[in-house]
């Protein structure tokens, strides 16, 4: 038999219901991240991402900043046109701010065993005019430094 004949015979048998029905594929179980000494910071109470055309408002690209007061947060929100900045308990958490010149970015935060919070703006390496920003709240518990620098006092 030729390949076309076998294919046609299989099609006829399938249409006639003579071939066993294939079970639906089993769903892929979610994979849980492995815990290592440098683990991602647990869920943030606030994450905001956006883009602005005026590169001068970025303060440098890429850059990581820390905001430790409501006054500092409101000033940043005003500068970037973020409406109604949520109130945060800055005694319990602080904000990390990252910028990137890429067309898309996310903030990766990992706390190492020495209490250094590593903040990395991860972009897609596709430059675009203006800049993208990410703002993420982080629990203060266990954080001694951010990218090797002490937390600023506002």
ABEGO torsion letter per residue (X at the ends): XBAAAAAAAAAAAAAAGABBBBBBBBBBBBBBBBBBABBBBBBBABBBBBBBABAAAAGEOBBBBBBABAAAAAAAAAAAGBBGBBBBBAAABBBBBBBBABABBBBBBBBBAAGBBBBBBBBAGBBBBEBBBBBBBBBABGBABBGGBBBBBX
